Amino acid sequence: MPMITTTRFLRTALLLDAAMSGASGVALVAAPQAIGQATALPLGLLLAAGLFFLPYAALLAWLATRPAVPRWLVGLLAAGNLLWAVECAALPLLGLVAPNGWGIAFLAAQAVAVAVFAELYILAMRRAARAA
């Protein structure tokens, strides 16, 4: 199984993603109703996202401690983050949610953040391929 050495670059990306995901998860689990009222996003969506973020953040933090991670897993992280970015944009565009201005800003910030993390993981894979 091809592995990618957990370089400082990849470790930093994983830890930043873990910190952002963990903070988001805690906020969404602790206060979904308040966030829902502020954003006009559905309570169930916010709570489900928060419950997903918590173990995801733990996984990322754990991966950052490994000397190497499977290449396929870094690719999966990149693809998952890209999918999350598309979903954040698609939810209101497809009429699946009707957020207010704060909700649009919340979804846009999520989309931009996860797209950046996807790019960081893609860059880590490219750097690993060049180093091999």
Secondary structure by P-SEA (a helix, b strand, c coil): cccccccaaaaaaaaaaaaaaaaaaaaaaacaaaaaaaccccaaaaaaaaaaaaaaaaaaaaaaacccccaaaaaaaaaaaaaaaaaaaaccccccccccaaaaaaaaaaaaaaaaaaaaaaaaaaaaaaac
